[in-house]
Amino acid sequence: MQVEHPFDPIFDRNSRILILGTFPSVESREYGFYYGHPQNRFWKIIARITNTDPIP
């Protein structure tokens, strides 16, 4: 079975960090964005790295 990734990569010539993940969750596909679900662990990690509050 072949599965196509629903989102195109997001980058430009100024990109410096590559964030890899797996196939988007159902929730992310419904939101139409990578790591779209606000409770995704990704946002908690980014909040910690950037010393900001995670998305509620």
Secondary structure, 3 states (H helix, E strand, C coil): CCCCCCCCCCCCCCCCCCCCCCCCCHHHHHHCCCCCCCCCHHHHHHHHHHCCCCCC
